[in-house]
């Protein structure tokens, strides 16, 4: 085996996460009060001993590039590198926008090396999980695979949102179908026998194997596969390779969540406030890395809180919070009541809002907010009542206020003036 090259896909528009992706790309969206989504795959690579990392970007990339450049610095002794490749126009006509995951890799293939013994690990930039990628790579080698697809058992009731695999006992993939809806077809993919018995969940719930969008390729196979005109790995490249090369599955039986919609993003974040969350950020052995910041400790004055995470630099006064995440530099003022709120915080402290009609950054006094994502640098005045209740599941109220998947979203840098009622 040669080198292992890790390629993180960060170029999609992230339309399903709008308005969170209105001003930044999906991998740059804040997560859990202090991280970015891209920190997850990068941390998994580093913790697995792989530090040859490339990130492919395209839309609204400034904040992502700034975060990566300020966070991940390898020295000459430890080795490693993280390089960012944005879509570009080249003199040979190769360039323009990426047309899909495979097309993004194709247009940068010349940068990943020509050693046919190398392995390329393709990773998504919008998932929450902790994986030892070294085990995935070793499984790829042990099974003599040309291509390995990481797969997660998903309940059949949710499987129609994924690419689904049918595998044999030797982990070879017999069939691959993208987002099946026919119940009879789904039944054919349902895990049975020894494969089903390997899962942690031993209830009667029927499961099928879903592609996680994580692949290992022999570099020579990847180069050959990308000679075709397919633009997407899941929809075109993998189905085209079935029966032609050795494609194996690697079953990952731990927490994994595809954070592709506003609802899944919201619920995944708030899951972290549970007494014992499904995903554990409190891990010294395999930490999730992010940009270190010089911030004061959070300050809480006479508050009533339950199931709430609070990041550094926050000040919360005489308020009530239930099932909330409060991001860095958040300010929540007196007698405010929050429930099921993800507040992303601010990227600077507000020092210039006094003596103006514009509310300061943060949340004002006497506010009630429910089931809401508050993006960065939002200004909410006093006496505001904000909730998506009794609104359509998708609703555009203004350039600053949206409802998506039944979740109220307050856009980045929004200004919500005193006495605003939205419920």
Order of alpha helices (4+ residues) and beta strands (2+ residues): beta-beta-beta-alpha-beta-alpha-beta-alpha-beta-beta-alpha-beta-beta-beta-alpha-alpha-beta-alpha-alpha-beta-beta-alpha-beta-beta-beta-beta-beta-beta-beta-beta-beta-beta-beta-beta-beta-beta-beta
